[in-house]
Amino acid sequence: TQETKLEKEHKEGKDKLKSYSEAKTIYKKKQEEEKEILTEISEKAEKAGINSFGELVNFAVDQGILKTQLSEHLATRVLVTNKRIREDLLKALEKFSKSKEEVPKVDKEKLLTDLFVIAQKAGFKNWEEIVGEGCRTRLKDETYVFDIPTTIEEAKEIFINDPEILKKMEEIFTTMARATD
C-alpha cells in the first residue's frame, strides 16, 4: 500500500522527488533502518529476560521511559522515531540485564540461607510464612513483592534474580527482628 501511495503521489506530481524509484529506494532504506533499530531493542530485551513486546512496554513504563501504556503499533513508532526514548530504553535494558547476570550456585544458596536466618530472627518459622509476608509487602503503590499465588520455589527464584527485592525483604526482617528483641 505504501508503494502504491508513493506511485500515485508521483503521478499526481505531489512528491518532490525526481523519480518513483528514488522514493521507493528512500522508503526501503527507512524500513531497513527501522528494522535494525527494532532488532537491536529486541536483542537487548531478550538478554534482560523480556520475552514479549507487551512486557517491553510495561518495562518502559515501570522505568519511567514511557509515561503510559501504548499499543504495539504506537510504541513501535515512538521507539523508531524518538532517539532519546530509544537510547533511554536501551540503557535501562542493559542495566537490567547486568543486574540479572547469573549468580553462582553456591552464592544462590548462601543468599537464601542468609535471608532465612534473618527471617527466623524476626519470628518466621518457614518459607511459607516468608512468602506470605512478601505477598503483603509493598514495593511501591499497588506493587507487592509477590503476586498471589506465589509458590515457595517461585519466591526463591525471585529473591535470587532480583537483588532489590532481596534487599528490601532483608531490611524488613532485620527491622522486625530488632523490634522483637
C-alpha positions as CSV (number, residue, x, y, z in Angstrom):
1,T,0.0,0.0,0.0
2,Q,2.8,2.4,0.8
3,E,4.4,1.7,-2.6
4,T,1.0,2.3,-4.3
5,K,0.6,5.6,-2.5
6,L,4.1,6.7,-3.5
7,E,3.4,5.8,-7.1
8,K,0.1,7.7,-7.1
9,E,1.7,10.8,-5.5
10,H,4.4,10.7,-8.1
11,K,1.9,10.5,-11.0
12,E,0.0,13.4,-9.5
13,G,3.2,15.4,-9.0
14,K,2.8,15.7,-5.3
15,D,6.2,14.3,-4.5
16,K,9.3,16.4,-4.6
17,L,11.5,13.6,-5.7
18,K,12.9,13.1,-9.1
19,S,11.5,9.7,-9.6
20,Y,9.3,7.0,-8.3
21,S,12.3,4.7,-8.0
22,E,14.1,7.3,-5.8
23,A,11.1,7.4,-3.5
24,K,11.0,3.7,-3.4
25,T,14.7,3.5,-2.5
26,I,14.3,6.0,0.3
27,Y,11.3,4.1,1.7
28,K,13.2,0.8,1.6
29,K,16.2,2.4,3.3
30,K,14.0,3.9,6.0
31,Q,12.4,0.4,6.6
32,E,15.8,-1.2,6.9
33,E,16.9,1.4,9.5
34,E,13.7,0.8,11.5
35,K,14.2,-3.0,11.3
36,E,17.8,-2.6,12.6
37,I,16.6,-0.4,15.5
38,L,13.8,-2.8,16.5
39,T,16.2,-5.8,16.2
40,E,18.7,-4.1,18.5
41,I,16.0,-3.4,21.0
42,S,14.6,-7.0,20.7
43,E,18.1,-8.5,21.3
44,K,18.7,-6.3,24.4
45,A,15.2,-7.2,25.7
46,E,15.9,-10.9,25.3
47,K,19.2,-10.6,27.3
48,A,17.2,-8.9,30.0
49,G,14.7,-11.7,30.1
50,I,11.8,-9.8,28.5
51,N,10.1,-12.1,26.0
52,S,7.2,-10.1,24.5
53,F,6.6,-6.6,23.2
54,G,3.9,-6.1,25.9
55,E,6.5,-6.9,28.6
56,L,8.9,-4.4,27.0
57,V,6.3,-1.7,27.0
58,N,5.5,-2.5,30.7
59,F,9.2,-2.3,31.5
60,A,9.5,1.1,29.7
61,V,6.5,2.4,31.7
62,D,7.9,1.0,35.0
63,Q,11.3,2.6,34.3
64,G,9.6,6.0,33.6
65,I,10.8,6.0,30.0
66,L,7.2,5.9,28.6
67,K,4.5,7.8,30.5
68,T,1.7,5.5,29.7
69,Q,0.8,2.1,28.2
70,L,0.9,2.2,24.4
71,S,-0.4,-0.2,21.8
72,E,2.3,-2.2,20.0
73,H,2.0,-0.1,16.8
74,L,2.3,3.2,18.7
75,A,5.2,2.0,20.9
76,T,7.0,0.8,17.8
77,R,6.6,4.2,16.1
78,V,7.8,6.0,19.2
79,L,10.8,3.8,19.6
80,V,11.8,4.2,15.9
81,T,11.3,7.9,15.7
82,N,12.3,9.2,19.2
83,K,16.0,8.8,19.6
84,R,16.1,9.9,23.3
85,I,13.4,7.4,24.3
86,R,15.1,4.6,22.4
87,E,18.5,5.3,24.0
88,D,17.0,5.5,27.4
89,L,15.3,2.2,26.9
90,L,18.5,0.6,25.6
91,K,20.4,1.8,28.6
92,A,17.7,0.6,31.0
93,L,17.6,-2.8,29.3
94,E,21.4,-3.1,29.5
95,K,21.4,-2.1,33.2
96,F,18.6,-4.6,33.9
97,S,20.3,-7.5,32.1
98,K,23.6,-6.8,34.1
99,S,21.6,-7.0,37.3
100,K,20.2,-10.3,36.2
101,E,23.5,-11.9,35.4
102,E,23.9,-15.4,36.7
103,V,24.8,-15.7,40.4
104,P,26.9,-18.8,41.1
105,K,25.0,-21.7,42.7
106,V,26.9,-21.5,46.0
107,D,26.1,-17.8,46.3
108,K,22.4,-18.5,45.5
109,E,22.1,-20.9,48.4
110,K,24.0,-18.5,50.7
111,L,21.7,-15.7,49.8
112,L,18.6,-17.8,50.6
113,T,20.2,-19.2,53.8
114,D,21.1,-15.7,55.0
115,L,17.6,-14.4,54.3
116,F,16.0,-17.4,56.1
117,V,18.3,-16.8,59.1
118,I,17.3,-13.1,59.3
119,A,13.6,-14.1,58.9
120,Q,13.9,-16.6,61.7
121,K,15.2,-13.9,64.0
122,A,12.1,-11.9,63.0
123,G,9.9,-14.8,64.1
124,F,9.2,-16.5,60.8
125,K,9.3,-20.3,61.1
126,N,9.4,-21.5,57.5
127,W,9.5,-20.4,53.8
128,E,5.7,-20.4,53.6
129,E,5.5,-17.6,56.2
130,I,8.3,-15.7,54.4
131,V,6.4,-15.9,51.1
132,G,3.2,-14.8,52.9
133,E,5.0,-11.7,54.2
134,G,6.2,-11.0,50.7
135,C,2.6,-11.1,49.4
136,R,1.7,-8.4,52.0
137,T,4.7,-6.2,51.5
138,R,4.5,-3.3,49.0
139,L,7.5,-2.3,46.9
140,K,5.6,0.8,45.5
141,D,2.0,1.9,45.4
142,E,-0.1,-1.1,44.3
143,T,3.0,-3.2,43.6
144,Y,3.7,-6.1,46.0
145,V,6.9,-8.2,46.4
146,F,5.0,-11.3,45.3
147,D,1.7,-11.7,43.5
148,I,-0.8,-14.1,45.0
149,P,-0.4,-17.0,44.5
150,T,3.4,-17.4,44.5
151,T,4.9,-20.8,45.3
152,I,8.0,-21.1,47.6
153,E,10.1,-22.1,44.6
154,E,9.0,-19.1,42.6
155,A,9.7,-16.8,45.6
156,K,13.2,-18.2,45.9
157,E,13.8,-17.6,42.2
158,I,12.6,-14.0,42.6
159,F,14.9,-13.5,45.5
160,I,17.9,-14.9,43.6
161,N,17.2,-12.9,40.4
162,D,16.2,-9.6,41.9
163,P,18.7,-8.2,44.4
164,E,16.4,-5.2,45.0
165,I,13.6,-7.4,46.3
166,L,16.0,-9.5,48.4
167,K,17.5,-6.4,50.0
168,K,14.0,-5.0,50.7
169,M,12.9,-8.2,52.5
170,E,16.2,-8.4,54.4
171,E,15.6,-4.8,55.6
172,I,12.1,-5.6,56.7
173,F,13.1,-8.8,58.5
174,T,16.0,-7.1,60.2
175,T,13.7,-4.3,61.4
176,M,11.2,-6.8,62.7
177,A,13.9,-8.8,64.5
178,R,15.2,-5.6,66.2
179,A,11.6,-4.8,67.3
180,T,11.1,-8.2,68.8
181,D,14.4,-8.2,70.8
